[in-house]
Amino acid sequence: MSDEITMPSRIDVLKQAFGQHAEAFNQNLDDAAKAHFEAYKFKLAQQQPVFRKRAELAAQIPHFWSKSLENCKATAQFIDPVDQDALKALKEVEITHGDDVREYDIKFTFGKNPYFKESTLTKKVVLTPPADLKPAPEPASPYDLEAPVYLGPKVAISWTSADHDLTKKAPRTDPEEKEEFDEFGGPGSFFGFFGVEGEDPTGLGEVLLEWYAHATEYAAGLTALLDEDSDDGAEFDFDEFDSDDDESDGDDADPKKEIDLDNEDAKRPKKKQRR
């Protein structure tokens, strides 16, 4: 006998609420989702020339991209001290969206460095779930901007030596596998992200998507502007990472408080609706 709880479908809920008008409301919700999807697609298209110009300007500023990543609390949590020198070789970050704009590639371009041989490392974020994911998720609705996404194939990094393998110097600790009294060692090296495939346990792929939209503000240190809860602010709710530490001096109520990956209850951030 199965203990699984079957949730009612949307149309069943609408029928209970609106009776004979349920189908019309159902279609109206689909139309709203499509309009929202098309608006998001249009926004991305409008941003492309702006981001190309930003990349040209950023190329004139030493360590623009590494500073931006380190100044953003959401991304800095994933940077281990062993990563800092390698990230200084970062020349550009570019995010490009696929035909389905919910899928995207995160391309990191590096200058010559002593750690690895590749000049580019590209991580794909896709809608297709891993074949072995159980239970198998329902296919994403055509216009659902909140559909779960997954990390594409692992990206091999050719480390110049065993001593330069940053993922071995700072290995990732999976909080779900820790014993009751073990300490969570954190996400490890930033470069461990390239070796993850399937479910993204920390949500870094989506965190980078939000960071990318505001890379200039972070690089300049204008983080106070991004802390404002405005329409142009962050689209992710990072409260899920907040610590319940009693020594927080009353910071627990702060919705923009620093992400605490040492919290054993840490999990991926909740997405707010893409605008």
Rosetta blueprint (number, residue, H / E / L):
1 M L
2 S L
3 D L
4 E L
5 I L
6 T L
7 M L
8 P L
9 S L
10 R H
11 I H
12 D H
13 V H
14 L H
15 K H
16 Q H
17 A H
18 F H
19 G H
20 Q H
21 H H
22 A H
23 E H
24 A H
25 F H
26 N H
27 Q H
28 N H
29 L H
30 D H
31 D H
32 A H
33 A H
34 K H
35 A H
36 H H
37 F H
38 E H
39 A H
40 Y H
41 K H
42 F H
43 K H
44 L H
45 A H
46 Q H
47 Q H
48 Q H
49 P H
50 V H
51 F H
52 R H
53 K H
54 R H
55 A H
56 E H
57 L H
58 A H
59 A L
60 Q L
61 I L
62 P L
63 H L
64 F H
65 W H
66 S H
67 K H
68 S H
69 L H
70 E H
71 N H
72 C L
73 K H
74 A H
75 T H
76 A H
77 Q L
78 F L
79 I L
80 D L
81 P H
82 V H
83 D H
84 Q H
85 D H
86 A H
87 L H
88 K L
89 A L
90 L E
91 K E
92 E E
93 V E
94 E E
95 I E
96 T E
97 H E
98 G L
99 D L
100 D L
101 V L
102 R L
103 E L
104 Y E
105 D E
106 I E
107 K E
108 F E
109 T E
110 F E
111 G L
112 K L
113 N L
114 P L
115 Y L
116 F E
117 K L
118 E L
119 S L
120 T E
121 L E
122 T E
123 K E
124 K E
125 V E
126 V E
127 L L
128 T L
129 P L
130 P L
131 A L
132 D L
133 L L
134 K L
135 P L
136 A L
137 P L
138 E L
139 P L
140 A L
141 S L
142 P L
143 Y L
144 D L
145 L L
146 E L
147 A L
148 P L
149 V L
150 Y E
151 L E
152 G L
153 P L
154 K L
155 V L
156 A L
157 I L
158 S L
159 W E
160 T L
161 S L
162 A H
163 D H
164 H H
165 D L
166 L H
167 T H
168 K H
169 K H
170 A L
171 P L
172 R L
173 T L
174 D L
175 P H
176 E H
177 E H
178 K L
179 E L
180 E L
181 F L
182 D L
183 E L
184 F L
185 G L
186 G L
187 P L
188 G L
189 S L
190 F H
191 F H
192 G H
193 F H
194 F H
195 G H
196 V L
197 E L
198 G E
199 E L
200 D L
201 P L
202 T L
203 G L
204 L H
205 G H
206 E H
207 V H
208 L H
209 L H
210 E H
211 W H
212 Y H
213 A H
214 H L
215 A H
216 T H
217 E H
218 Y H
219 A H
220 A H
221 G L
222 L L
223 T H
224 A H
225 L H
226 L H
227 D H
228 E L
229 D L
230 S L
231 D L
232 D L
233 G L
234 A L
235 E L
236 F E
237 D E
238 F H
239 D H
240 E H
241 F H
242 D L
243 S L
244 D L
245 D L
246 D L
247 E L
248 S L
249 D L
250 G L
251 D H
252 D H
253 A H
254 D L
255 P L
256 K L
257 K L
258 E L
259 I L
260 D L
261 L L
262 D L
263 N L
264 E L
265 D L
266 A L
267 K L
268 R L
269 P L
270 K E
271 K E
272 K L
273 Q L
274 R L
275 R L
